[in-house]
Amino acid sequence: MRWLWVAVAIALAGAYQAWSTRPLHHTPGEVVHVEPVQKSIGSNAPHFRKEGADIVARARFELEAVVLAREHYRFDRMAKLVPVDLALGWGPMSDSAVLSKLSITQGNRFYFWTTPEFPIPRRDIEIHSANMHLIPATDAIERRIEAARVGQVVKLSGYLVDVKGDDGWSISTSMTREDTGAGACEVIWVEEFE
């Protein structure tokens, strides 16, 4: 009888997990009309320290976007510092009519999209979406990031940062939304996330 209760508890936990992380859907049309905001901070850049890494701010950064995909990392070199990457979209990449024509995935700290037929010009896809490595400034911010669901509209603010680990690894943030490929990800010290 005890095993039956354990099996029921596991099934209920699994059902709750699936329900609470299910993708959200929007009616067609742009959900996020604003572009990301990046502001210069001059020579007085803030520095942070977390999980054996030095973190240097490059610019203030604010973004409102739709979560296109999310990937939780546990075993790579950056996992303790950057536990979750979010692929985010704004402008035309927040329109469910566009997104329904794309297949979006993440892996190995990259974001990928494919389509048999472009719903919007390729360049609009490239400059209105990005994979973002999110460094939570606090445990509360980390919990909010980890709870983000595909389709959810999120707002974040903090700093675009470069990171150098004590063991020699490093990563630099992209400073533009117009690049693609390796090195095009934003690395963000996240101070606010909703």
Secondary structure, DSSP 4 states (H G I P E B T S, - for coil): -HHHHHHHHHHHHHHHHHHHTPPP---SS-S--PPPEEEE-TT---EEEETTEEEEEEEEEEEEEEEEEEEE-SSSTTTTT--EEEEEE-GGGG-HHHHTT-EEEEETTEEEEE-SS-SS-HHHHHHTEEEEEEEESSHHHHHHHHT--TT-EEEEEEEEEEEEETTS-EE---S-SS--STT--EEEEEEEE-
